[in-house]
Amino acid sequence: MVSVSNVRNSSNDKFMASIVSAVALTKQVATGSAELVILDDVSFDIEEGETVAVVGASGSGKTTLLGLLAGLDLPTSGSVRLAGSDLASLDEDGRAALRGAAVGFVFQSFQLLPALTALENVMLPLELSGSTQARATATQLLERVGLAARLAHYPRQLSGGEQQRVAIARAFGGPPRVLFADEPTGNLDSTTGSEITDLMFDLNRERSTTLVLVTHDEKLSQRCGRRLRLAGGRLVADERG
């Protein structure tokens, strides 16, 4: 089992230069009698505090890569280090503990629990992590994302943009060292999507959280300091600036 305190302190170790590191990452799945290669020998490092967009056509392996970096899935070969831990050395519980200590997620589909209010959705992971200030922290985060008047509202009572704001507040509750976002503006109109983008980057700056996002939106990707471009499961470009 990974220690939460070790995760929080790992950035102080001089030999831990990268918050995320992928080495020769390959993912294959069986399709009948053949093997489908989704990712092929992908390697890169991400430094703490970077903003990185993973871009490429549909089917290029972007979402699969995000899942591997977060320890939601394991590669066929290669390795991932996340917040100083080799994911292959951890069992499922260990990877879950690491995610709880160091990782936040924002998804295209929001993934809020419909039976919980906005406040309760943000409080839940804080309570599960043992926080004694879950309600106060969740309230502050929802106020920060502009939802002070929506604390008692259920997801069905919120607009898409408001639901994504709740999801962002939940993701930053840790607070995470790395935020993984999968098409965070994909279900939003352009104006709301722009507001959500501004919010994520504001929180990235305020909290020095590393931001790794998958997007088809070229304007969103250009706001990141770096773009990892995939094609056919391979890393074909690593663009900065």
Long-range contacts (C-beta under 8 A, 24 or more apart in sequence): 1-91, 1-93, 1-94, 1-97, 2-85, 2-90, 2-94, 2-95, 2-97, 2-98, 2-101, 4-97, 4-100, 4-101, 4-129, 6-84, 7-83, 7-84, 7-85, 7-98, 7-101, 7-102, 7-177, 8-101, 8-102, 10-83, 10-84, 10-85, 11-48, 11-83, 11-84, 11-177, 13-84, 16-84, 17-45, 17-47, 18-45, 18-46, 18-47, 18-48, 18-81, 19-46, 19-47, 19-48, 19-50, 19-82, 19-83, 19-177, 19-178, 19-210, 20-45, 20-46, 20-69, 20-80, 20-81, 20-82, 20-178, 20-210, 20-212, 21-45, 21-46, 21-80, 21-81, 22-65, 22-68, 22-69, 22-78, 22-79, 22-80, 23-78, 23-79, 23-80, 23-81, 24-77, 24-78, 24-79, 25-65, 25-68, 25-75, 25-77, 25-78, 25-79, 25-80, 26-75, 26-76, 26-77, 26-78, 27-61, 27-64, 27-68, 27-73, 27-75, 27-76, 27-233, 28-76, 37-233, 38-64, 38-233, 39-64, 39-65, 39-68, 39-75, 39-233, 39-234, 40-232, 40-233, 40-234, 41-78, 41-234, 42-78, 42-230, 42-233, 42-234, 42-235, 43-78, 43-235, 44-228, 44-235, 44-238, 46-210, 46-212, 47-210, 48-177, 48-208, 48-210, 49-208, 49-209, 49-210, 50-210, 50-211, 50-225, 50-226, 51-201, 51-204, 51-210, 51-211, 51-223, 51-224, 51-225, 51-226, 52-210, 52-211, 52-212, 52-213, 52-224, 52-225, 52-226, 52-227, 52-228, 53-213, 53-214, 53-215, 53-220, 53-221, 53-223, 53-224, 53-226, 53-227, 53-228, 54-212, 54-213, 54-214, 54-215, 54-227, 54-228, 54-230, 55-214, 55-215, 55-216, 55-218, 55-221, 55-227, 55-228, 55-229, 55-230, 56-229, 56-230, 56-231, 57-231, 58-216, 60-230, 60-231, 60-232, 60-233, 61-230, 61-232, 61-233, 62-214, 62-230, 63-182, 63-214, 65-214, 65-230, 66-180, 66-182, 66-212, 66-214, 69-180, 69-212, 70-99, 70-103, 70-105, 70-180, 71-95, 71-98, 71-99, 82-178, 83-177, 83-178, 100-125, 100-128, 100-129, 100-174, 101-129, 101-174, 102-174, 102-176, 102-177, 102-178, 103-174, 103-176, 103-177, 103-178, 103-179, 103-180, 104-170, 104-171, 104-172, 104-173, 104-174, 104-175, 104-176, 104-178, 104-179, 104-180, 104-209, 105-171, 105-179, 105-180, 105-181, 105-182, 106-164, 106-167, 106-168, 106-171, 106-179, 106-180, 106-181, 106-182, 106-184, 106-200, 107-167, 107-181, 107-182, 107-183, 107-184, 108-182, 108-183, 108-184, 108-186, 108-187, 109-187, 110-155, 110-160, 110-163, 110-164, 110-166, 110-167, 110-187, 111-167, 112-155, 112-163, 112-166, 112-167, 112-170, 113-155, 114-154, 114-155, 114-156, 115-154, 116-154, 117-151, 117-152, 117-153, 117-154, 118-142, 118-147, 118-150, 118-151, 118-152, 118-153, 118-154, 118-155, 118-158, 118-162, 118-166, 119-151, 119-152, 121-155, 121-166, 121-170, 122-166, 122-169, 122-170, 122-173, 124-170, 125-170, 125-173, 125-174, 126-173, 129-174, 137-173, 138-169, 138-173, 141-169, 141-170, 141-172, 141-173, 142-166, 142-169, 144-169, 144-203, 145-169, 145-199, 159-192, 160-187, 160-188, 160-192, 161-188, 161-192, 161-195, 161-196, 164-188, 164-192, 164-196, 165-196, 165-199, 168-196, 168-199, 168-200, 168-203, 172-203, 172-207, 172-209, 175-207, 175-209, 176-209, 177-209, 177-210, 178-209, 178-210, 178-211, 178-212, 179-204, 179-209, 179-210, 179-211, 179-212, 180-212, 180-213, 181-211, 181-212, 181-213, 181-214, 182-213, 182-214, 183-214, 183-215, 183-216, 184-213, 184-215, 185-215, 185-217, 185-220, 186-215, 186-216, 193-217, 193-220, 197-223
